[in-house]
C-alpha cells in the first residue's frame, strides 16, 4: 500500500502541473518535451498490473490533434453529407472518418457502397411505386417506377426520377410511331437511355438504369423501372389523361388515357377535350378490358359462355330457356368488360356509346374512341416476375 501511494503521487502532481500549463498556452511548447521525458522515466518504475499513464496521456494529447476538424466542423460536415445523400447518419459519419473528413471523397465512398447495397436489394419484390405521365402534342407517355414501400414512393427524389423518366419516354423511337395506338416497352429498350437530372441529390447525365440504382442506394430499397407505354394520335385526334391518387401533377397510382378522333379535323375541340377527360376518369373507375363488344377476344367470350351455360343448366330448365339465359347474361358481361357498352360513371342513365354520339352532335362531326389505356401500380406483378412480360389493360 505504501508503494502504491508512492507510485500514484508523482503522477498526480505531474497531471496537475501539466493541466495548469496547458491552460495557459504560453509555456506549452517549452514543457511538453520535458514532461514526456519525465513520464517515460516514471513508466519504467511502475510495476505491472497498474494503469499505464502514458496511454492515458497519449489519448489526452490526441484530442488536441490538428488532423481531424473540431467537433463543430465535424457536425457540419456530417449534416452537409447527410443532406447531399440522404444516407443513414452512421454511414455518413463512418465514410467521413474513413476518408479523413474529405466530404467529396466520402460522398463518392457512400455512392460506391450504396450501389453495392442496392444490387443486393435488387431481388426483393417491389410492388409499390408511382406512375408518371408526360404529354406533348402527339403522344402521351406513361412509365411505372417501382419500390418496396409506399413511404419511398412519396419521397421527392423518387418522384423526381419518375417524372424525368416519363419526359424521356416521349423521345423513345419505335417502328409504329406514326401509327395511332398503344406501344408498350420494357426495361430492355429504356434502361440504357440517357437522363439529364437536375436535383440536389441526383444530378448529371446518366442512364435510366444507373439513376434507379443510385436512388435505390439513397432510399435503401429496391427501386426499378418496370414498364412504359406510349400512346400516339392522328392529326385529327385528341389525347386525354387522368391520374388517380395524385400527389402532384404528372404522378399517380392509377392512370387512364383515352384517344378520341374527330372526323374531318373539326377545330372545335374544347368539348372533345372535356369529354375525353371524363372518359379517362371513367376508364380508371370502370376497368374496361376491351374497346367494344365486337373486340372481345374469342377466347374470353368462349370461356364466359361456357361458365354461363353451366350456371343456367343447373336450374334444370329447358334448352331453349338455357340459351336465352346465356344470351341475357352475355349482354351483362359486355356491359362489364367493353368500354362502349359500360354505363357512364358520371351519368349511369347512358352508356359510353350514347355519350360519344351526343358529343358528335355537339361538335357537328362524328367522334369515335380510337383507343384507351388503363395502368395501375403493381398490377400483375407476380405474373410479370414469372414471365417477364409487360402487363396492362389496353384496347
N, C-alpha and C positions, 0 to 999 in steps of 0.2 A: 504493500500500500504506500509506503513511503517513497519507493522508487517510482510508482505511478504518478504520485503528486509531483515529484521532481521532474518527471518527463513532461507532464502537462504544462507546468508553469512557464517555461521559456516560450512554448508555442503560443500561449495566451498573451504573453507580453508582446510577442512578435506581431500577432494578428492585430492587437490593439494599436500598436505603433504604426503598422502598415496602413490600417484603416484611417488613422489621422493624417498620414502623409498623402494617401490617395485623395482625401477630401480637400486638400489644399493644392493640388496641382503643380505648385512651384517646385516641389522637391521630388516629384515622381521620377523624373529621368535620372537623377543622381543617386537614388536609393534602391531602385529595383534590382540592379546587378548585385549589390552587396547583400540584399535580403535573400536573393536566390542562393548566394553562396552560403549564408548562414543556415538557410533552410536545408540545403544539401548536407551540410555537416551534421545538422540535428537529425536528419533522416537516418544516418548511419548509426546513431545512438539509440534509436527507438527499437525496442525488442519486437520480435514477430508477434502477431496477434493483436497489435494496436492499430488504430486507424491511420492511414497514410496521409500525413498533412500535405505532402507535395501534390497528390492527386486533387485534394480539395482546393488548394490554392490555384492549381492549373485551371480547374473548372471556373474558379472565380475570375481569373485573368481572361479566360476565353470569352466571357460575356462582354468584355470590352474590345473584342477583336473588330477590326475595321473591314473584314472580308464580307460580312453579311450586313445588310442595311439595318437601321434602327427598327424597333418594333413597330413604330407608327408607319414607317415606309413599307415594312413587310405587309401590314394590314392593307395598305393602299394598293400594293401590287396584287395581293390576293383578290381584293374587290374588283380591280380592273380586269384581271384574267377571268374571274367568275362571270363578269358582265359580258366579256367577249365570247365566251364559250358555253356558258350555262352548265358547265361540268360540275359534279359534286365537289363541295369545298375541300374535302380531304384529298381528292385527286389533284385539285388546283394547287394546294399547298405542297403536296409531295413532288409535283413536277417543278415548281419554283425552287424548292430546296435542291433537287437533283440537278437543276440547270443553273445553280449559283445565282438565283433570283434574276435571271435574264428572262424578261417576260415574253419576248419574241420566241426564244428557244423553248420556253416552257409551253407556249401555245402550240408550237409545232410538235412537241413531245406529246401533248394531250391529244392532238389530232391523230398522230400515229397510233397511240394506244387505244384511242376511241374507235378507230377503224377496225382494229383487231377485235374489240368488244362487239362492234356492230356485226362483223362477219360471223361471230359466234351466235348472235341472236337471229341470224337470217333464216334459220329453220323453224323459228317459232311462228305459230299461227297469227296472222294479222288480219282480223276481220272487221276492225273499226276503221275510221278514217274520214275522208271528205271527197265529195265530187266537186270539181272545179269546171266552170263553163266560161268559154271565151267566144266572142262572135264578131264577125266582120260582115260586110255587105252580102257575101255569097255563101258563107259557111258558118256552122256552129261546131265547136269542139268541146267534147266532154272527156275528162280524164278522171280516173279513180286512183287516189293515193291512199294506201292503207297503212295502219299502225295497229298496235295491240290494244290500246285503251282509248276511251273517249277523252280522257284527260289530255293526252298528247294531241289528239285531233283538234282540240281547242287552242293549242299553242300557236302564237303568232308566227313563229318560224316555220312550222309545219304548214300553216295556211298560206304563207307567202310562197313557199315552194310549190304548193298545189296550183295556185293561180299562175305562177310563172310557167309551169308545165302546160297548162291549158292554153296560154297565149302562144307558146312554142308549137303546140299541136296544130294550130291553124296553118302552120307552114309545112306540115307533113305532105310530101308528094305521094300521090297514088294514081294508079292507072285509070281508075274510074272517076277521077276528079272532075271531069267535065260532064259527068252523068249525074243528074239529081238522084239522091238516095243516101243510104247509110253505109259508111265504110268503117268497119271495126279494125283496130290494130292492137297489137300486144307489145310486150317488152322487147321482143327481138327486133322490132322496127324502130322503136322510140328511144331506148335507153342510151344509145351512143350519140344521140343528137346533142348539140351544144346548147347550153343555157348561159345567159349573161345575168348573173344575180347581183342585186344591189341591196343587201340587207346588212345591218351592223354585224350580224353573227355568221352570215353565209354570203360571201360575195366573190366576184370574179367570174371568169369563164370556166365552165366545167361541163361534164356530161350529165345527163339526167341520172344515170346510174351512180356516179360519184357524188352528186348532190344528195341523193337519197341516202347514201351511205354516211355522208357527213352529218346530215340531220339525225340519222339513227344514232350516231355516236353522241351527239349533243343530248338527244332525248332519252337515251338509254333503253330504246325499244327497237324492235324490228320495224323498219319503215321501207316500203317498196311501192313502186309503180306497178299497178296490176293490169290495167287495160285502158283503152281510149276509143272514142268514136268520133267520126266526122260526118256531119250531115250537110249536104250541099243542096242548092236550089236552082231552079231555072231562072231565066231573066225576068219572067213574069210571076215569080214566086215570092212568098213571104215565109220567113222562119221565125217561130216564136218559141221561147224557152221559159220554163218555170222551175224554180228551185224551192224545195220544201225543207223546213228546219234549217234556215239560212242564217249563220252568224254574221255574215257580211255579204255585200253584193258579189256575185260570182261563185259563191260557195254554198253547199248544202249536202244533205244526206240522201235526198231523192231528187231526181231530175226528170222532167218531161219536156220533150221537144216535138213540135209539130210543124210540118211543111205544108203550106197551102199554095195553090196555084190559081191565078185569075186568068181566065181565057181572054185573049185579046190584049193583054197588058194594061188592064184598067189602072189608071193612076190614082183613083180614089181608094187609097189603101188604109186609111185610118180605121174604118170599120173592120177590115180584114185583119189588121193587127190586133184589134181589140178581141175579136172572136178567137184569133189564134192563141192569144194569151190565156183565154178561158179554156180552150181545148187542151193546152199544155197542162194546165192545172187539173183538168178532168182526167187526163192520161195518168197522172200521178195517183189520183184518188181511186180511179175505177180499174186500173191494172188490165187494160185490154191486151190480148195476145195476138190478135190479127186485125188487119185494117177493116175488112168486110167479111161477111159470111161466105162469100164466094172464094175467099182466100184462106179459109180454114183448111189446114192440111188434111189430106185423105186419111192419113194415119190417125190423127186426132179425132176426126169425125167417125171413123170405124170403131175406135175404142169407146167413144162416148155412146154410139148407137148400141154397141154390144152390152154395155152396162145398163142402159135404159131399158133395153129389151128384156134383160134378165130380171130387172126390178118389176116390169109390167107383167111378165109371165107368172110371177109369184102371187099375183092377185087372182089367178085361176079364171080369168075372163077369156072370151073368145079371141081367136087370132085376129079378127078384124078390129076388135076393141084394143088389143095389144098394139097393133100398128098405129092406130090413132093416138094412143097414149105416148108412144115413142116419138111420133112427129110433133106432138104438142110440147113434149119436154125438150125436144131438139131446138124448138124456137126459143125456149127459155135459155138453153145453152148458148145459142148465138148471141142473145142479149147480154150474156155474161162475158164472152170472150172476144166478140167482134166490135171494134170501136164504133162503126157506123150504126150498129144496132143497139148500142147501150143507151140507157136513159141519161140525159144530160144532168150532171150533178147540181148545176145551178138552178135548173128548172126541170124537174123529173116528169113534167107533163108532155115533154117532147123528147125524141131521141136525137142522136148526133146527125143523122141523115136529114131530119127536118130542120135542125139548126143551120146546117150548111145550105140547104135550099132557101131558107129565109134570108141568109146572108147574100146569096146570089141575087135575089130580088132587090135587096137593099142597095147593092153596088151597081146593079144593072148589067152584070156579066156573070156567066157561070163560074162558080168557085168549086174546087174539089180538094179533098185532103189527099196529098200525094204520098205522105209517109209520116211515121211517128216513131219515137224512141222513148223508152222508159228505162231508167237505170237507178239502181239502189245500192248503197254501200253494203258490201259484204254478201250480196245475193249470190247463191250458187258457189260459195267459197270452197266447200268440200269437193264438189264436183270439179271445180277448176283445178284444185291441187292434184286430183286424181288423173285428169285428162289433159291439163294444160291448154284448155280451150276457153276463149272469152265467152262469158255468158251474159246475155241481156235480152230483154223483151223488145223486139223490133217488129215492124210490119213486114 
